[in-house]
Amino acid sequence: MTLDNLRKKVATATDKVINLTLESSQEITEAIKEYKEAVESLKAFGLTVGKIHVAASPLPEISTTIKGSFNDLDEKRLSELLEAKKDQKLLTAILSALLMVTKLREVVDLAGLRNIVIQISLGIPPRIIVDIE
């Protein structure tokens, strides 16, 4: 391989990384807008933002937590909000995870657990984890 060929390959690879970064940045920007809307809706259950972590890379990621009282989660109200906001993908995913957790009450004794922490990763792909403490 000649030096010229190597330079062309590096330039091509660099262009691909830049394009990937731009595309993922646009997706993250959309995810941030969805996150803001989700946080506003979740306030109805006393849930608030805990912390935010930003990782800048060709595939950027924003991680955040939303915290609140496990006892404030009402299955009926969660279901109603899920139906009303079913066009909001992130909120739908969060509400679905919360509904799954509230159903645990029916089969597992969670009496000593009072707090809920929702870990959200706004990356590609997004990820949601719910902890009950």
Secondary structure, DSSP 8 states (H G I E B T S, - for coil): --HHHHHHHHHHHHHHHHHHHHHHHHHHHHHHHHHHHHHHHHGGGT-EEEEEEEE-SSS-EEEEEEEEEGGG--HHHHHHHHHHTTT-HHHHHHHHHHHHHHHHTTTS--TT--EEEEEEE-SSS-EEEEEE-
